[in-house]
Amino acid sequence: MARRCGEHLFETFRVWQENDGSVRATAQALICQPNTVRYRLRRIEQRTGRSLPRPREIAELCLACEVQRHRYLRPKKWP
């Protein structure tokens, strides 16, 4: 359950970022209610200790998300 929740939060942040911080557009893209998006964004703030209204903190989260995404996309090399 925790992993699934984390995946929802990750996806919500990614889509929110792609929609220039628009809750309404994010909700439409994710096919959920705007209140659901707001709730998930609050959960992201709580879990990361970052404040989404602060551009620097958004940039930090964006960078962290990109690093995380590339970690999972890159094939593992075995010796």
Number of C-alpha atoms within 10 A of each C-alpha: 6 7 8 9 12 15 12 15 20 18 15 23 22 17 19 21 15 12 15 10 15 14 21 17 17 24 20 12 13 17 9 12 14 17 12 14 24 16 13 20 20 16 15 20 14 11 11 11 10 16 16 16 9 9 10 12 16 16 12 11 19 15 12 11 16 11 12 12 12 10 11 9 9 8 8 8 5 4 3
